Amino acid sequence: DYYYPSPYLINPVDIMRDILEKELDVSHNTGFVNEEFEDAWYESYINNVRLDFSVTENIKAKDLLSKIGASSFCVPRLSSDGKIGFVHRKKRYETESHLNAHQINNIDVIDYEFSLSSSANIISKSRIRYGKDYGQNKLLKETSKIEMTTIQMLDAGINEAIENYVIFDSDYIQDDDTASHLNYIRYYKNKVSSLNVRLELPFSYVGMDVGELIRFRRNDLLGGKLAYGIDYT
């Protein structure tokens, strides 16, 4: 088995929960949204995501959690009931994720605005550097690069892949498969501009949490129009 036996925690969700419990005194029994913990843990498990690192300098727990999240695409969040949940950005979302998302009823929307993320945030070429050697204090490994095709660059208005070449350094990854997985997600989630939706909703939606998936009823577009040619339903 990829994860076991192991003498220490390697699933990033286990690591973050341990930090929250031991450093920030979050209750093991009542302080977490256990369903979200289990879903995030399993998502890391099935994708063979593991972290292997040492903390050699003083660092605030919040900053450490943020860095771990950046190397695993999973971050803890404070839910509306005061418990700690986990948001995991998946490699792909299946039908079940769509059906379980919080549906926004168009009749409830008070105001809305669409925008596209800046083309400056598009990643045309990506690589991860990892495998920290603590004796040399340097990263010794790197993934193979992923980059746009010529046609993709033309569509994005990019002349050369080097223009938006992003190299991400991680002190928390030693494993080759984990680094490749992270590189894949970083590139494919950022190779095109994303559609952003700002919604003003009534008080009845106050229970929604940061990171929660939402959906609109199929073919029920706000204002009856596509957003920048995108059918977001």
Salt bridges, closest charged atoms under 4 A:
ASP18 OD1 - LYS22 NZ 3.25
GLU21 OE2 - ARG17 NE 2.98
GLU21 OE2 - HIS28 ND1 2.70
GLU36 OE2 - ARG77 NH2 2.29
ASP52 OD2 - ARG50 NH2 2.63
ASP111 OD2 - ARG198 NH2 3.35
GLU113 OE1 - ARG198 NE 3.32
GLU142 OE2 - ARG127 NH1 3.23
GLU147 OE2 - LYS145 NZ 3.89
ASP169 OD1 - ARG129 NE 2.70
ASP171 OD2 - LYS132 NZ 3.68
ASP176 OD1 - LYS141 NZ 3.45
ASP209 OD2 - ARG77 NH1 3.52
GLU212 OE2 - HIS102 ND1 3.17
ASP220 OD2 - ARG217 NH1 3.21
